[in-house]
Amino acid sequence: MKMMIADNEYMSRHIIMQLFSDSTCEIVLVNTEEEAWQHLDSEDPPRLLILDAKMPKLDAMEMCRKIRERRGARPPYIILCVPQNSRTNLITGLDAGADEFIIKPLNRDELRARVRVALRWLDKEEQLSHVIQGWRVMLDNLPFGVAALDQGDEFLRVNRVFVDLLGYGMKDVVGKNLLGGTLRRNADLARVRDAIRNNRPFDWVEMEVFRKDGSKRTLVVWGRPIKAGELVFQIVTATE
């Protein structure tokens, strides 16, 4: 696992490197925001970030906010380093999305303890990720399409069969509002939107849909309200 350190103070970097030189973590040092994002956008991004709140070429608060706003990416664990007696920076950093903080100058024992907490959290998150991946594999192997939407009609979770029935790719559907473009009849669109807004289920309704290539297809659709974070409604589709 990679640990990214953004701190331009020699002593702080020396302490961190010394503490974790024998660990299984691969340590990555960055001095600028550009360098940090290059690592975060790589195929193997760092999972633990230690960010100095006072670096001249890296806005740690803004970076925290941008990381938390990203959809789809697995969120890293962020430890924010703040100057002593700087309560404002501490509160701002936690509000921006930092998971933990540590006061500078760094205390070796405290830093080691906070990193242990972070690694335990990341281990649990990794286990959960494997469970979720197992569910996704199961959903993709079902013989019917499944999709979950938010209150704004965006598709946030879909399985492979669902996108194949519509003739789209996965990236064309996730995070997009396609109801108006795919449901051919106004009555079908109104039924689904009414069910989402009013938490109302429906069963075995034949609906005509437009596929990506412009062709039309008739599907049998079921709808069920769900409550799982942003997800509020689930639809299941199958051919006639």
Buried (B, 14 or more C-beta within 10 A) or exposed (E): BBBBBBBBBEEBBEBBEEBBEEEEBEBBBBBBBEBBBEBBEEEEBBBBBBBBBBBEEBBBBEBBEBBEEEEEEEEBBBBBBBEEEBEEBBEBBBEBBBBBBBBBEBEEEEBEEBBEEBBEBBEEBEEEEEEEEEEEEEBBEBEBBBBBBBEEBBBBBBBBBBBEBBBBEEEBBBEBEBBEEBBBEEEBBEBBBEBBEEEEEBEEBEBEBBBBEEEEBEBBBBBBBEEEEEBBBBBBBBEE
